Amino acid sequence: LASSVHAVAHMLGPEIVSRDKEFLASFEVSFLSDSDEAIRLNMLKNLASFIGSLPPGDGVGHRNYYLPIIHSTIMGEDVLGAAKIRSASNPGVLNWRQRDAVARVMPDLIVLYDAALVREYLWPILKTLLSDSVSIVREDAGWSIPVILRKYAKATRETDANVFIKEVIEWLKETHLDDVDDNPLVRKSTRHRKKQMVASEGAFSKRQGYCRILAAVALVMRMDENNSNNAGFLNESRKKEAPYPPIDPFGPLSPSERDRFRSIVVDDLLPPALEMTVDCVANVRLTLTKCLKMLPVDIRKESHVEEVLSTLEEELMTWDVGNTLPLNDAASAMGAGGSGGVNSSDPPA
């Protein structure tokens, strides 16, 4: 039932569901806060779909009413808070699938709310997921960054949009780059810089994560490359079909949104990534190469980007790795979010 409560809500329709107090109470008490791990996991997987079945607005039975409840539940000790628990009987690692379920559903939750509510309730959750101890959770959470940037760009006031977007970018740099921009080694020779940079496991995995996030933003910019003529028609027809359709968080960007994203990539996200050309960890340079290949053509063809990419590709040609580097395949190179799954009983390293 936990796996299908969202389907029941859609069949009943938003008007009926919003007035059915018993049904809503069962969602909040019997499912969302259930102590059984399997029930909670299935509820989290379909959380955005259930919330999307409710009408927008405040008050009981509406979407905004449940956002604080969702925030307190997800950030509680049973889900994200479990990462801090260390015990022999219930180590936090047992809950990595729940945290990954939250990471995967975040894009669909973000599009349901306005920018101010996203910043207050969902951005703290996303920051926790991006700092998770399990790599697959961090990678899946990274796909929410372009979605939240797009939502912030639609803030009611332009000043709010600029502040919200700046907050995300600054947090990413502070937590993932280890002050790369302020490192005095950037002025030294390539060989010396590689030798001097610290290569701790946590540091280099963060730099890889930063490249993956940049790639996610770049891929969103390229979503409608082959369908730009039909994008407007598809969006309009989708709006006319139903008053409460699922909103595609990775839908085609409007021209103004693409200009905003281009500015974010070129001015804010890309420059620190290009500094990783001389990173001392080979896997970081490999991830950067894949990332740069996913940039929109107009950005990738800029002289400084083209020069860095050429340097990295020349280095990779010297590696004896055969055909194990699918650099021209964006989906397989970065492990596109939402595709496939984790079959192992243990969390990824």
ABEGO torsion letter per residue (X at the ends): XAAAAAAAAAAAEAAAAAABAAAAAAAAAAAAABABAAAAAAAAAAAAAAAAABBBEBEBGBAAAAAAAAAAAAABAABAAAAABBBAABBAAAAAAAAAAAAAAAAAAAAABBAAAAAAAAAAAAAAAAABABAAAAAAAAAAAAAAAAAAAABABAAAAAAAAAAAAAAAAAAAAGGAAABAAAABBAAAAAAABBABAAAAAAAAAAAAAAAAAAAAAAAAAAAAAAAAAAAAAAAAABABBBBBAABBBBAAAAAAAAAAAAAAAAAAAAAAAABABAAAAAAAAAAAAABBAAAAABAAAAAAAAAAAAAAAABBAEAABBAABAAAAAGBBGBEBBABABBBX
